[in-house]
Amino acid sequence: MASPSSPPARVPAVAPDPGVIGGLSTLDRLLPVWIGVAMAAGLLLGRLVPGLDTALEAVQVGGISLPIALGLLLMMYPVLAKVRYDRLGTVTGDRRLLVSSLLLNWVIGPVLMFALAWVFLPDLPAYRTGLIIVGLARCIAMVLIWNDLACGHREAAAVLVAINSVFQVVAFAGLGWFYLELLPGWLGLGEGTALEVSAWDIAQSVLVFLGVPLLAGYLSRKLGERSKGRDWYETRFLPRIGPIALYGLLFTIVILFALQGHTISERPGDVARIALPLLAYFLLMWGGAFLAGRATGLPYDRTATLAFTAAGNNFELAIAVAVGVFGVTSGQALAGVVGPLIEVPVLVALVYVSLAGRRLFSTTPKGNAHV
């Protein structure tokens, strides 16, 4: 993420030296600290303010939490405003990237989560079902900021997120039937669990969490460059709106943890059991995707994008489906909620692992223009 006070610069081919780190804004440089503070603040708010979680959950439209939606939209807009939409064609022609992403997101990811859920939670069917739903909900929102922080390829991220969105609308219900009903029966694991969810509900989530900020980002670049020129847009406008993404991220984290403050403190054992397969999932998916990108010859920026789009999940959709089908107090819903609580700190840590891994790549990445 570029410093608000300086124009963007190209990503170096190796991990940043202390001089580069020192040039980042205070917000960027101390991001793990701010995220830890946001998590703690959310937990305290959820515990100390009576009825806050109920009030936050009540502010919904069509099953979508408005406070969370607001945070995600603030977080995604600056990232999507930075995308060079005239370069998308260079991504759609990269078969290695597209094929790898489709396999990781829609074959390997669901299979891995299914296996981990059964291995870690064989005696807890509700939590197991919730985790499988998380595995089927591929990321279309928060992954954009992880990709940007890790100096991934913005245009590639936009394309892969769009592909995930289409597959999510078309395939989510069918995959839910396969992994929750059909496959357990085939493997002799029981009768399975029915999952009834409409394609419209999924499309509504996609439109809100991706469509709105994508349209806003596209129009910002189109109109900004037309009226003021590309130089003004890149060196003046983007640095001004850049910090909004991290403010949106921190706001979203506070809301998420405030919603679940009571649950986390009252059921720590259950949260820990759900967290273990999630932790294994994020590490395996990210690590496997990163190694796959390196092995297939992708440059660093596209490898980072491949890894983060493979590891992230659409927790908004997973929670909405679990609540809609099984109820707000169900174990399935709890598993969906624990998902982002584990994903946020783990993927933030992987951002730094990714940046350190740039030294493994000999070619200078193309496409992004930020540190």
PEVEN-V208891 format. One line per field, one symbol per residue. ss: DSSP state (~ for helix, > for strand, _ for the rest). psi: psi as a letter, one per 40 degrees, with the letter a starting at -180 (. if undefined). burial: # if it has 9 or more other ideal C-beta (glycine too) atoms within 8 Angstrom, else .. A space follows every 10 residues. Layout:
ss: ???
psi: ???
burial: ???
//
This chain:
ss: __________ _______~~~ ~~~__~~~~_ ~~~~~~~~~~ ~~~~~~~~__ _~~~~~~~_> >__>>~~~~~ ~~~~~~~~~~ ~~__~~~~~~ ~~__~~~~~~ ~~~~~~~~~~ ~~~~~~~~~~ ____~~~~~~ ~~~~~~_>__ __~~~~~~~_ ___~~~~~~~ ~~~~~~~~~~ ~~~~~~~~~~ ~~~~~~____ ________~~ ~~~~~~~~~~ ~~~~~~~~~~ ~~~~~~~~_~ ~~~~~~~~~~ ~~~~~~~~~~ ~~~~~~~~~_ ~~~~~~_~~~ ~~~~~~~~~~ ~~~~~~~~~~ ~~~~~____~ ~~~~~~~~~~ ~_>_~~~~~~ ~~~~~~____ ~~~~~~~~~~ ~~~~~~~~~~ ~~~~~~~~~~ __________ _
psi: hihdeiiiii hieiiiiddd ddeiiddddf dddddddddd ddddddddhh edddddddgi hfehhddddd dddddddddd dehgeeeddd deegdddddd dddddecddd dddddddddd fdegdddddd dddddegihe cdddddddde fihddddddd dddddddddd eddddddddd ddddddefea eahihhhidd dddddddded dddddddddd dddddddeid ddddeddddd eddddddddd ddddddddde ddddddfddd dddddddddd dddddddddd dddddeeiid dddddddddd diigdddddd dddddeidei ddddddddcd dddddddddd ddddddedee heihiidigi .
burial: ####.#.#.. ###.#....# #..##.###. #..###.### #######... .##..##..# ...####### ########## #####.##.# #..#.###.# ########## .###.###.# #..#.##### ########## ########## ########## #####.###. ###.###### #####..... .#..#.#.#. ########## ####.###.# ##.##..... .########. ########## ########## ####.....# #.######## ########## .###...### ########## ########## ######...# ########## ########## #..##.##.. #...#.##.# #
//
